[in-house]
Amino acid sequence: MPLQPVNVMQMAGQAARTSGLRSPAQRVAILNGFGRTLGDGIIGLQALHLAIQLGIIAPRPTLFRLSGLPAMIQSLYAVADFAQIRALPQSRATPATKFEGARGFDQDFDQNFDQVQDFDHVVDIRDFAFDADFQRTSMVDFFLRRLGLDPQTVPPLLRRNTWLAPRVAPQPPRWPDRYVLVCPRASMSLRDMPPEIHECILRHVATIGPVVTQGSVPSALEGEVVHAPPCTTLAELCALVRHARWVISTDTGMVHLADAFEVPCLAFFPTHRPEWRVRDYPRCASIALRSVLPPGLEFARRAGDHSLAHRAWFPDGADLGWLSRVINGCLSYL
């Protein structure tokens, strides 16, 4: 079933045209579009793809991005054929440096910016991870607003990550049929699953079928659980998710890939409210962990923050009965 029926797109387009939004700029630059992580990129590019489809942003805007990011992140943007990618010099990576058209990047300091042209409109989202609006709102809503769209005019169906799957060629399955994929690691260690939680999940789901994990396999589960080594290509990573029966993950980019490929997902949120990340994902069951950390914390402020984030996974101390009940409650929906 297609995720974007034509009539829904027409409704969204009509809403956008009647909401007072500006006419599409012809030459658009987006600074730091859309950050350094896989999840931010998947969601930000969905917002951009939609803004282009609705005529709010003209086709092929230019994303100025930092160089030297992991190859997996760069490959995500390489398949986004609706945008051009240019290098954002490290010396211009923060809003402290004013952007006055592309020529505002002084060519005397950044020779990579020779032969650049001015832009009609600049969307500056440098350092957006420190923006209070980003930290405490739905991520897709944040990007839509910055691109000129009122999120309230956009049906939930169109806020899902539909842009990616058609642009990644399917690969044959590599792992056992109908496996459960467990993803314990996040881009920020603050959101990592503790080893005890990871092992409890592996033990539980190993009783229902094959299990593949991106984490380490405890010695007691060797032979029952398969370790998936780091994927080297975007197609390989997408295939890992696409062929899974179920994804169980901490708050990380794998949750957003699960939505992109229509795979049921159980996601745990130790630092953010689930509605800020997965509100529009109908196949995602989300668990908000009870943490004393400030909601929306992106980075550890001090060493003790990791201990506080760890504690949120253990509301009943060593008793992990709550986790078993959560998993059992999801099984009937698979």
PEDARA-V712612 format. One record per pair of residues at least 24 apart in sequence whose C-alpha atoms are under 10 Angstrom apart, sorted by the first residue. I is the first residue (numbers start at 0). J is the second residue. If there is no record, write none. Layout:
# PEDARA-V712612
<<I/J> <I/J>>
This chain:
# PEDARA-V712612
<<1/161> <2/156> <2/157> <2/159> <2/160> <2/161> <2/162> <2/259> <2/261> <3/156> <3/157> <3/158> <3/159> <3/161> <4/156> <4/157> <7/153> <7/154> <7/155> <7/156> <7/157> <8/49> <8/52> <8/53> <8/153> <8/154> <8/156> <8/157> <9/53> <10/152> <10/153> <10/154> <11/49> <11/52> <11/53> <11/151> <11/152> <11/153> <11/154> <11/157> <12/49> <12/50> <12/52> <12/53> <12/54> <12/55> <12/152> <12/153> <13/53> <13/152> <14/53> <14/148> <14/149> <14/151> <14/152> <14/153> <14/154> <15/50> <15/53> <15/54> <15/55> <15/147> <15/148> <15/149> <15/150> <15/151> <15/152> <15/153> <16/53> <16/54> <16/55> <16/152> <17/152> <18/148> <18/149> <18/151> <18/152> <19/148> <19/149> <20/55> <20/147> <20/148> <20/149> <21/54> <21/55> <21/56> <21/147> <21/148> <22/54> <22/55> <22/56> <22/57> <22/147> <23/50> <23/51> <23/53> <23/54> <23/55> <23/56> <23/57> <23/58> <23/119> <23/120> <23/147> <24/54> <24/55> <24/56> <24/57> <24/58> <24/60> <24/118> <24/119> <24/120> <24/121> <25/55> <25/56> <25/57> <25/58> <25/59> <25/60> <25/118> <25/119> <25/120> <26/56> <26/57> <26/58> <26/59> <26/60> <26/61> <26/116> <26/117> <26/118> <26/119> <26/120> <26/121> <27/56> <27/57> <27/58> <27/59> <27/60> <27/61> <27/62> <27/117> <27/118> <27/119> <27/120> <27/121> <27/122> <27/146> <28/59> <28/60> <28/61> <28/62> <28/63> <28/83> <28/84> <28/85> <28/100> <28/101> <28/117> <28/118> <28/119> <28/120> <28/121> <28/122> <28/123> <29/60> <29/61> <29/62> <29/63> <29/64> <29/84> <29/85> <29/120> <29/121> <29/122> <29/123> <29/124> <29/125> <29/145> <29/146> <30/61> <30/62> <30/63> <30/64> <30/65> <30/85> <30/86> <30/87> <30/91> <30/92> <30/93> <30/94> <30/98> <30/121> <30/122> <30/123> <30/124> <30/125> <30/126> <31/62> <31/63> <31/64> <31/65> <31/86> <31/87> <31/91> <31/92> <31/93> <31/122> <31/123> <31/124> <31/125> <31/126> <31/127> <32/61> <32/62> <32/63> <32/64> <32/65> <32/76> <32/84> <32/87> <32/122> <32/123> <32/124> <32/125> <32/127> <32/142> <33/62> <33/63> <33/64> <33/76> <33/124> <33/125> <33/127> <33/142> <34/64> <34/65> <34/68> <34/72> <34/124> <34/125> <34/126> <34/127> <34/128> <35/64> <35/65> <35/66> <35/68> <35/69> <35/72> <35/73> <35/128> <35/186> <36/68> <36/69> <36/71> <36/72> <36/73> <36/185> <36/186> <36/187> <36/251> <36/252> <37/69> <37/71> <37/72> <37/73> <37/75> <37/76> <37/186> <37/251> <37/252> <37/253> <37/255> <37/256> <38/72> <38/138> <38/186> <38/250> <38/251> <38/252> <38/253> <38/254> <38/255> <38/256> <38/276> <39/72> <39/128> <39/138> <39/139> <39/142> <39/251> <39/252> <39/255> <39/276> <40/72> <40/73> <40/75> <40/76> <40/252> <40/255> <41/72> <41/75> <41/76> <41/79> <41/139> <41/159> <41/160> <41/161> <41/162> <41/163> <41/252> <41/255> <41/256> <41/259> <42/138> <42/139> <42/140> <42/142> <42/143> <42/158> <42/159> <42/160> <42/161> <42/162> <42/163> <42/252> <42/255> <42/256> <42/259> <42/276> <43/138> <43/139> <43/140> <43/141> <43/142> <43/143> <43/146> <43/160> <44/75> <44/76> <44/79> <44/81> <44/82> <44/139> <44/142> <44/160> <44/161> <44/162> <44/163> <45/79> <45/139> <45/142> <45/143> <45/157> <45/158> <45/159> <45/160> <45/161> <45/162> <45/163> <46/138> <46/139> <46/140> <46/141> <46/142> <46/143> <46/144> <46/145> <46/146> <46/148> <46/150> <46/157> <46/158> <46/159> <46/160> <46/162> <47/79> <47/81> <47/82> <47/139> <47/142> <47/143> <47/145> <47/146> <47/148> <47/162> <48/79> <48/80> <48/81> <48/82> <48/160> <48/161> <48/162> <48/163> <49/143> <49/146> <49/148> <49/153> <49/157> <49/158> <49/161> <49/162> <50/143> <50/146> <50/147> <50/148> <51/81> <51/82> <51/146> <53/148> <55/146> <55/147> <55/148> <56/120> <56/146> <56/147> <56/148> <57/81> <57/82> <58/82> <58/83> <59/83> <59/84> <60/84> <60/118> <60/120> <60/121> <61/85> <61/86> <61/118> <61/121> <62/86> <62/87> <62/122> <63/87> <63/88> <63/92> <63/123> <63/125> <64/88> <64/89> <64/92> <64/125> <65/89> <65/91> <65/92> <70/231> <70/232> <70/233> <71/230> <71/231> <71/232> <71/233> <71/234> <71/236> <72/232> <72/233> <73/233> <74/232> <74/233> <74/234> <75/163> <75/166> <75/167> <75/232> <75/233> <75/234> <77/233> <78/162> <78/163> <78/165> <78/166> <78/167> <78/233> <79/162> <79/163> <79/166> <80/166> <81/162> <85/111> <85/112> <86/111> <86/112> <87/111> <87/112> <88/112> <91/125> <92/124> <92/125> <92/126> <93/123> <93/124> <93/125> <93/126> <93/127> <94/123> <94/124> <94/125> <94/126> <94/127> <95/125> <95/126> <96/125> <97/123> <98/122> <98/123> <121/146> <122/146> <122/147> <128/295> <128/296> <128/297> <128/298> <129/296> <129/297> <129/298> <131/295> <131/296> <132/295> <133/275> <133/295> <133/297> <134/271> <134/272> <134/275> <134/294> <134/295> <134/296> <134/297> <135/271> <135/272> <135/274> <135/275> <135/276> <135/294> <135/295> <135/296> <136/271> <136/272> <136/274> <136/275> <136/276> <136/295> <137/272> <137/273> <137/274> <137/275> <137/276> <137/277> <137/278> <137/279> <138/274> <138/275> <138/276> <138/277> <138/278> <139/275> <139/276> <139/277> <139/278> <139/279> <140/275> <140/276> <141/275> <154/279> <155/278> <155/279> <155/280> <155/281> <156/279> <156/280> <156/281> <157/279> <158/278> <158/279> <158/280> <159/255> <159/258> <159/259> <159/277> <159/278> <159/279> <159/280> <159/281> <160/255> <160/256> <160/257> <160/258> <160/259> <160/260> <160/261> <160/279> <160/280> <161/256> <161/258> <161/259> <161/260> <161/261> <162/259> <163/237> <163/256> <163/259> <163/260> <164/234> <164/237> <164/241> <164/256> <164/258> <164/259> <164/260> <164/261> <165/259> <165/260> <166/234> <167/233> <167/234> <167/235> <167/237> <167/238> <168/233> <168/234> <168/235> <168/237> <168/238> <169/234> <169/235> <169/237> <169/238> <169/241> <169/242> <170/234> <170/235> <170/236> <170/237> <170/238> <170/239> <170/241> <170/242> <171/235> <171/238> <171/239> <171/241> <171/242> <172/235> <172/238> <172/239> <172/240> <172/241> <172/242> <172/243> <173/227> <173/235> <173/238> <173/239> <173/242> <174/209> <174/210> <174/211> <174/225> <174/227> <174/238> <174/239> <174/242> <174/243> <175/208> <175/209> <175/210> <175/211> <175/225> <175/242> <175/243> <176/208> <176/209> <176/210> <176/242> <176/243> <176/244> <177/208> <177/209> <177/210> <177/242> <177/243> <177/244> <177/245> <178/204> <178/205> <178/207> <178/208> <178/209> <178/210> <178/211> <178/212> <178/224> <178/225> <178/239> <178/240> <178/242> <178/243> <178/244> <178/245> <178/246> <179/204> <179/205> <179/207> <179/208> <179/209> <179/210> <179/211> <179/212> <179/224> <179/240> <179/242> <179/243> <179/244> <179/245> <179/246> <179/247> <179/264> <180/204> <180/209> <180/210> <180/211> <180/212> <180/213> <180/225> <180/226> <180/227> <180/239> <180/240> <180/242> <180/243> <180/244> <180/245> <180/246> <180/247> <180/248> <180/253> <180/264> <181/210> <181/211> <181/212> <181/213> <181/214> <181/226> <181/227> <181/243> <181/245> <181/246> <181/247> <181/248> <181/249> <181/253> <181/264> <181/265> <182/211> <182/212> <182/213> <182/214> <182/227> <182/246> <182/247> <182/248> <182/249> <182/250> <182/251> <182/252> <182/253> <182/254> <182/266> <183/212> <183/213> <183/214> <183/215> <183/247> <183/248> <183/249> <183/250> <183/251> <183/253> <183/267> <184/213> <184/214> <184/248> <184/249> <184/250> <184/251> <184/252> <184/253> <185/248> <185/249> <185/250> <185/251> <185/252> <185/253> <186/250> <186/251> <186/252> <187/250> <187/251> <187/297> <187/298> <187/299> <188/298> <188/299> <188/305> <188/308> <189/269> <189/270> <189/296> <189/297> <189/298> <189/299> <189/304> <189/305> <189/306> <189/307> <189/308> <189/309> <190/249> <190/250> <190/251> <190/267> <190/268> <190/269> <190/270> <190/271> <190/297> <190/298> <190/305> <190/308> <190/309> <191/248> <191/249> <191/250> <191/251> <191/267> <191/268> <191/269> <191/305> <191/308> <191/309> <192/248> <192/249> <192/250> <192/267> <192/268> <192/269> <192/308> <192/309> <192/312> <193/308> <193/309> <193/310> <193/312> <193/313> <195/312> <195/313> <195/317> <195/319> <196/312> <196/313> <196/319> <196/322> <197/247> <197/248> <197/249> <199/319> <199/320> <199/322> <199/323> <200/247> <200/319> <200/322> <200/323> <200/326> <201/247> <203/322> <203/323> <203/326> <203/327> <204/247> <204/323> <204/326> <204/327> <204/330> <207/330> <208/244> <209/243> <209/244> <210/243> <210/244> <210/245> <211/239> <211/243> <211/246> <212/246> <212/247> <212/248> <213/248> <244/333> <245/282> <245/283> <245/330> <245/333> <246/283> <247/283> <247/284> <247/326> <248/285> <249/285> <249/286> <250/276> <250/277> <250/285> <250/286> <251/276> <254/280> <254/283> <255/280> <255/283> <257/282> <257/283> <258/282> <258/283> <262/333> <263/329> <263/332> <263/333> <264/329> <264/333> <265/325> <265/326> <265/329> <267/312> <268/311> <268/312> <269/294> <269/295> <269/296> <269/307> <269/308> <269/309> <269/310> <269/311> <269/312> <270/294> <270/295> <270/296> <270/297> <270/298> <270/308> <270/311> <271/295> <271/296> <271/297> <282/332> <282/333> <284/325> <284/328> <284/329> <284/332> <285/325> <286/322> <286/325> <287/311> <287/312> <288/312> <288/313> <288/314> <289/313> <289/314> <290/314>>
